[in-house]
């Protein structure tokens, strides 16, 4: 008969203790970016976990606003839900393509189209659920090809700068009255 204590020690598993809520800092960020690769341009949701614990990413909800499209093959569906269902390890990054989801939500337009994209990422750390909402991004596409991505900081400033200062003062006076 073999020595049971030797073999049981060899296959002993260490249980990983769950972190207590106060033991860690959650440093999870999300952003959209354009990624060129082999002549194609991809629109990616970049999820970065700088925490010292794993983060479970459930889904991303994409809402389109100010859609300007011609030659749609179907009706615009409004919000799109992209299931991610991935665990992101500490100090790791996950990239998810959103081009197909935006194309479907816009009604599969055949020509050029543009819209403002708002993204909300739902994730979990331990037993607690969190949401990470991204600022709006102006996207210009043709079918599944991305031509331009601008953050709301850029086009928001452009819109405000185009209104004359006298008109802004008049609008503020009307709002107060």
N, C-alpha and C positions, 0 to 999 in steps of 0.2 A: 504494500500500500504506500502511496506517495505521501509526502509530507504536506498536509492540508494547509498548514499555516503559511508555508512558502508560496503556494499557488494562490491562496486567497489574497495575500499581500501584493502579488503581481498584478491582479486584476481589480484592485480596489479603486473605486471611483471617488473623486472628490466632488462634493456638491458645492456649487457656486452659490454663495449667499446672495439674496436679493439686496440691492442697495436700499438703504433707508432714504426717505425723501430729502432729508437735509444733508445727506452725504455727498451729493453731486451737484454740479452746475450744468444746466442745459444750455448748450451753445449750438443751436441748430439754425441754419440759414438756407434760404431758397432764393433762386433768381432765374430769370430767363436770359438766354444768350443765343446768338447766332454762331453756328459752328460750321465752317467750310471744310469739306473733305472730298477729295477726288473729283472736283468740279461740281459737286452737289453742295447745297447749303441747307443745314438742318437747324431747326428751332428746338432748343433743348431746355428742359427744366433741370437746373443744376441744384442738387440737394447736398449740402455739406454738413457733416456731423463733427463738430470739434469738441464734443463732450467726452467724458471718460466712461460713458455707458452707451450701450447700443440703443438705437432709435428705430422703432417699427413704423414704417410709413405705409399708411392704409390707402389713401387715394388723393388725387388732385381734381378739383372741380374747376372747370374753365368756363367763364361767362364772357360772351361776346357782346360788345356795345358799339353803337355807331357803325353798324355794318353797311358798307357800300359795295354792292356786288351786282354784276350783270350776268345773265345767262345761267341762272341757277337751275340745276336739274332736280332739286327737291326743295321743300320748305325748310327754312332755317329752324333748327331744333332748339336754339337758345343755349342753355348750359350743357356742357359735356362733362361726363364723369370718366376719368381715366384711373382704373384700378392699378395701383403700384404693387402693393403687398410684398414689400421688401424690407429686410432688416439691414440697417446701415451700421456697421461697426464703428467703434470710437475712432476718430481721426480718419474717416473714410468719406468718399464722395460717390454719389449715384447720379447718373445722367439719364434722363427720360425724354424721348422725343414726343412733342406735342403737335407736330404738323398734321398728322392724320385726324386728330381730334378736332382741331380748329377747322380743317377742311370740311369735315362731316357736319359740325355745328353750324357752319356758314351756309349749308345747303348745297354743297359740292359745286361751287361756281366754276364755270369753264374759262372765264376771262380773268382779268385783273380784279382784285378785291382788296379792301382794307377794312380794318376794324380795330377797336380797342379791346385788349385781352386783359381780363382780371382773373387771377389764379389764387385759389385757396387750397393749401396742403393740409391734410389731416394726418396727424402722427401721434404716437404713443410712446411714453417713457415710463417704464414700470407699469403701474396700474392707472396712470393718469393720461387723459387725452388732451391734446393741444391742437390749435389751428395756427397756421402761418399764412397770413394774407400778403400777397405781393401787390405792389403798386401797379397801376395800369400801364400797359405797353401798347403802342400803336404799331400794328403789324401790317405790312403790305406784301401780298402774295399773289401768285397765279397758280391755280390748282395746288400742287404740293410743293411748289418752289417758293422759298422765302426771298424777297428782294430787300426788305428794310425792316429793322426793328428799332424803335425809339422809345425811350422811357418817358413816363408822364412828366418827369421833371423838365425834359427838353421841350416837348410840344406844349406843355402847360405854360411855360414861361413865354413861349412864342405867341400864344394866344393872348396872354395878359399884356404883352408889349405892343400888340397891334391895336389896342383900344387907347384912344387919345386920353390924356390926363384930365381934360375938361369934362369928357363924358363920364369918367370914373367919379369925379367930384359930384356931378349931377346925380348919378345913380345912388351915391351914398346919401345925399340930401333927401332923395325920394324915399329911400328905405327907412330913414329916421322919421319921416313925416307920417 
